Amino acid sequence: MLDTSARLLRLLALLPTRTGWTGPELAERLGVTVRTLRRDMARLRDLGYPVRATPGVAGGYTLGAGSTLPPLLLDDDEAVAVVLSLRTAASQSVTGIAETSLRALAKLERILPARLRQRAAALRLTTVPLAGGAPTVDPELLTAIAEACQSLHRITFGYRDRDGEASIRRVEPHRLVHTGRRWYLVARDTDRDAWRTFRADRIDDIRSIGSRFTPDEPPDPATFVADSVGAAPYRYRARVLVHAPAAEVAERVPPTAGLVEAVDRHSCLLSTGADSLGFLALHLALLGPEFTVLEPAELADELGLLAGRLDRARGRSGSDRPA
């Protein structure tokens, strides 16, 4: 049987893993009687931990939010996952998060057992972030948006579109979507009575209007963002039947580059876009699987031009090349 101190630590590790525990369940996990468990719960309360007890058949124990932070007890895989998450966050698109993540990572690595420090060091020494040009977002802005999404409060903010034109938007926020490079807000624009996506790095001066709302048939946020940023903002939109399974094509086309929808087991529909037909033609040529352009017709002509240029280049680079 565990001694009292070890049991208290074990209790603090178990309580947050569920929304509620019954007394007999906890007592069985700890190998003690229900009476001993009650005494342990009283000790935790004396130490400042907000343990709540609900009487009755459906009652039990929960660890509420409080001013005292319980010890962080992680198994090996959980600790490595936290290290990897913090190191990834250090190269992400939120302003100031890199320094904060590295400070937290340094604290965690100091208290890891030797075997886990070796695994953490291997991740640190062999992982090289690829610097990108994606703009960063103020974490306070993301927090304000997230709180409005959760509390269902209308907000207003200044917004710059892709052409730099400024406007004031009044929206009913639904969800934040992170694509890996950018953050997007999915919201219903009340002035336009339509669902829209807004790049978070183009939002400023966010304010709560104060009035609550009831969500009006919101779209799936991830799919909506993928469709919007994959094709809608561009001059040319293309629909292409790709003669390969959707799962295979989705591995080659990131969500921000196009929307992949299964047609059957052997083919899928790719919706994508670009400001240049030449870029679209090259992108499709490099995709790999065979495909058929459904629209626009000009894209098929552009593919012919690209094929001709490549064929002439092949001829010049092969037998026709001068000695």
C-alpha positions in Angstrom: 0.0 0.0 0.0 1.2 3.5 -0.8 2.2 5.8 2.1 0.1 8.9 2.7 2.4 11.3 0.7 2.6 9.0 -2.3 -1.2 8.5 -2.2 -1.8 12.3 -2.2 0.4 12.7 -5.3 -1.4 9.7 -6.9 -4.7 11.4 -6.2 -3.6 14.6 -7.7 -2.6 12.7 -10.8 -5.9 10.8 -11.1 -8.4 13.5 -10.3 -7.9 15.7 -13.4 -8.1 12.7 -15.8 -11.9 12.6 -15.5 -14.7 15.0 -15.0 -15.7 13.0 -11.9 -14.6 10.0 -9.8 -16.8 7.9 -7.5 -15.3 7.2 -4.0 -15.2 3.4 -4.5 -13.4 3.8 -7.9 -10.7 6.0 -6.4 -10.4 3.8 -3.3 -9.9 0.7 -5.6 -7.3 2.5 -7.7 -5.3 3.5 -4.6 -5.8 0.2 -2.7 -7.4 1.8 0.3 -10.8 1.9 2.0 -13.4 4.6 1.3 -12.9 6.0 4.8 -9.1 6.4 4.2 -9.9 8.1 0.9 -12.1 10.7 2.7 -9.3 11.5 5.1 -6.9 11.9 2.1 -9.4 14.3 0.4 -9.6 16.3 3.6 -5.8 16.6 3.6 -5.8 17.9 0.0 -8.3 20.6 1.0 -6.1 21.6 3.9 -3.2 22.0 1.5 -5.3 24.3 -0.7 -6.5 22.0 -3.4 -10.2 22.7 -4.3 -11.5 19.1 -4.1 -15.3 19.0 -4.5 -17.4 16.2 -3.2 -21.0 15.6 -4.5 -23.1 13.3 -2.3 -25.6 10.7 -3.4 -25.5 7.7 -5.7 -24.4 9.7 -8.7 -21.9 11.7 -6.6 -18.2 11.7 -6.5 -15.1 13.8 -6.4 -13.7 16.4 -8.8 -10.7 18.7 -8.7 -11.9 22.2 -9.3 -10.0 25.2 -10.6 -8.1 27.1 -7.9 -5.1 29.3 -7.1 -2.8 26.4 -6.2 -1.3 24.6 -9.2 -1.1 20.8 -8.5 2.1 19.0 -9.4 2.4 18.0 -13.0 2.6 14.2 -13.1 3.4 12.9 -16.6 4.3 9.4 -17.9 7.2 9.1 -20.3 5.2 9.4 -23.5 3.2 12.4 -22.1 6.5 14.2 -21.1 8.0 13.7 -24.5 4.8 14.9 -26.2 4.9 18.1 -24.1 8.6 18.7 -25.0 7.8 18.2 -28.7 4.8 20.5 -28.5 6.7 23.3 -26.8 9.6 23.0 -29.3 7.1 23.1 -32.2 5.4 26.1 -30.7 8.7 27.9 -30.5 8.6 28.2 -34.3 4.9 28.9 -34.8 3.0 31.9 -36.0 2.0 33.6 -32.7 3.9 36.7 -31.6 6.0 36.2 -28.5 5.2 32.5 -28.2 8.7 31.4 -29.1 10.4 32.9 -26.1 7.6 31.8 -23.7 7.7 28.2 -25.1 11.5 28.0 -24.8 11.4 29.2 -21.1 8.8 26.6 -20.3 10.8 24.0 -22.2 14.0 24.8 -20.2 12.1 24.5 -16.9 10.6 21.1 -18.0 13.9 19.7 -19.2 15.6 20.5 -15.9 13.3 18.2 -14.0 13.1 15.3 -16.5 14.6 12.0 -15.5 17.9 11.2 -17.2 16.3 8.8 -19.7 13.8 11.4 -20.8 16.4 14.2 -21.0 18.3 12.1 -23.5 15.2 11.8 -25.7 14.4 15.5 -25.3 18.0 16.3 -26.3 17.8 14.1 -29.3 14.7 16.0 -30.5 16.4 19.3 -29.9 19.7 18.4 -31.7 18.2 16.7 -34.7 15.2 19.0 -35.4 15.8 22.1 -37.6 12.8 24.5 -38.1 12.4 25.9 -41.6 12.0 29.6 -41.3 8.9 30.8 -43.1 7.5 34.2 -44.1 4.1 33.8 -42.6 3.0 36.8 -40.5 2.6 36.4 -36.7 -0.5 37.0 -34.7 -0.8 38.7 -31.3 -1.8 36.0 -28.7 -4.1 38.4 -26.9 -6.0 38.9 -30.1 -6.4 35.1 -30.5 -7.5 34.8 -26.9 -10.1 37.5 -27.3 -11.5 35.8 -30.4 -11.5 32.4 -28.7 -13.4 33.8 -25.7 -16.0 35.4 -28.0 -16.4 32.1 -29.9 -17.0 30.3 -26.6 -19.3 32.9 -25.0 -21.3 33.5 -28.2 -20.8 37.3 -28.1 -20.8 39.4 -31.3 -17.6 41.3 -32.0 -16.5 44.1 -34.2 -13.0 44.7 -35.6 -11.0 46.5 -38.3 -10.0 44.3 -41.2 -7.6 44.6 -44.2 -8.4 42.4 -47.2 -5.8 40.9 -49.5 -5.6 44.2 -51.5 -5.0 46.2 -48.4 -8.5 47.8 -48.3 -9.6 48.5 -44.8 -13.2 48.0 -43.5 -15.1 47.5 -40.2 -16.6 44.1 -39.7 -19.4 43.1 -37.3 -19.5 39.3 -36.9 -20.8 36.4 -35.0 -17.6 34.4 -34.3 -17.7 30.6 -34.6 -14.2 29.0 -34.6 -10.5 29.6 -35.1 -8.7 27.4 -37.6 -4.9 27.0 -37.7 -3.5 25.8 -41.0 0.1 25.5 -39.7 1.2 28.8 -41.2 -1.8 31.1 -40.6 -4.8 31.5 -38.3 -8.3 32.1 -39.6 -11.5 33.1 -38.0 -14.7 31.5 -39.3 -17.6 33.9 -38.5 -21.0 35.1 -39.9 -20.7 38.6 -41.2 -23.9 40.2 -40.0 -23.8 43.1 -42.4 -23.4 40.8 -45.4 -25.5 38.0 -43.9 -23.0 35.4 -45.0 -20.3 33.1 -43.5 -16.8 34.4 -44.1 -13.2 33.6 -43.2 -10.9 36.3 -41.9 -7.1 36.0 -41.6 -6.3 36.8 -38.0 -3.1 38.7 -38.8 -5.3 41.2 -40.7 -7.6 41.8 -37.8 -7.1 44.7 -35.4 -8.9 46.8 -32.8 -11.2 43.9 -31.8 -14.1 44.8 -29.5 -17.0 43.0 -28.0 -20.4 44.4 -29.0 -21.9 42.8 -25.9 -24.9 41.1 -27.3 -25.1 37.4 -27.4 -26.3 35.4 -30.4 -27.5 31.9 -31.3 -25.4 30.1 -34.0 -27.2 30.0 -37.3 -26.3 26.7 -39.0 -22.5 27.2 -38.9 -20.4 25.3 -41.5 -17.7 22.8 -40.7 -14.9 25.3 -39.9 -11.9 23.2 -41.3 -13.7 22.4 -44.6 -14.9 26.0 -44.9 -11.5 27.4 -44.5 -9.9 24.8 -46.8 -12.5 25.7 -49.5 -12.1 29.5 -49.0 -8.4 29.8 -48.9 -7.8 27.0 -51.4 -9.6 28.7 -54.3 -11.9 31.5 -53.6 -9.4 34.5 -53.3 -7.7 33.8 -56.6 -8.3 35.1 -60.1 -8.7 31.6 -61.5 -10.6 28.7 -59.9 -10.3 25.2 -61.2 -12.2 22.0 -60.8 -10.2 18.9 -61.7 -11.1 15.2 -61.7 -8.1 13.4 -60.4 -7.9 9.7 -61.3 -6.6 8.6 -57.9 -8.1 7.9 -54.5 -8.9 11.0 -52.4 -6.6 9.9 -49.5 -3.6 9.7 -51.9 -4.3 13.1 -53.4 -4.9 14.7 -50.0 -1.3 13.7 -49.0 0.0 15.8 -51.9 -2.3 18.8 -51.6 -2.3 20.7 -48.3 -5.7 22.0 -47.1 -4.6 25.6 -47.9 -3.8 24.7 -51.6 -7.1 23.0 -52.5 -10.1 21.0 -51.4 -10.1 17.2 -52.1 -13.5 15.4 -52.3 -13.9 11.7 -53.0 -15.9 10.7 -56.1 -15.5 7.0 -55.7 -12.7 4.6 -54.6 -10.5 5.4 -57.6 -11.1 9.1 -58.2 -11.6 12.5 -56.5 -12.5 16.1 -57.3 -9.9 18.7 -56.6 -11.0 22.4 -56.3 -8.1 24.8 -56.3 -7.1 28.2 -57.5 -4.3 30.6 -58.5 -3.7 34.0 -59.9 -2.0 32.5 -62.9 -3.1 29.8 -65.3 0.5 28.8 -65.9 1.0 28.2 -62.2 -2.2 26.1 -62.1 -1.0 24.0 -65.1 2.4 23.4 -63.6 0.9 22.5 -60.2 -1.4 19.9 -61.8 1.4 18.5 -63.9 3.6 18.0 -60.8 0.7 16.4 -58.8 1.5 12.9 -60.1 -1.8 11.1 -60.9 -3.6 11.4 -64.3 -6.3 14.1 -64.3 -9.1 15.7 -66.4 -9.8 19.4 -66.3 -13.5 20.2 -65.8 -13.2 23.9 -65.6 -12.0 26.5 -66.7 -11.6 25.6 -70.4 -8.6 28.0 -70.6 -6.7 25.7 -68.3 -6.8 22.9 -70.8 -5.3 25.3 -73.4 -2.6 26.3 -70.9 -1.7 22.6 -70.3 -1.2 22.3 -74.1 1.1 25.3 -74.1 3.1 23.9 -71.2 3.3 20.4 -72.9 4.7 22.1 -76.0 7.3 24.0 -74.1 8.4 21.0 -72.2 8.6 18.8 -75.4 10.7 21.4 -77.2 13.0 21.7 -74.1 13.3 17.9 -74.1 14.3 18.0 -77.7 16.9 20.7 -77.2 18.3 18.9 -74.2 18.5 15.5 -75.9 19.7 14.4 -79.3 19.4 17.9 -80.7 21.9 19.3 -78.2 25.1 20.6 -79.9 28.3 18.8 -79.2 
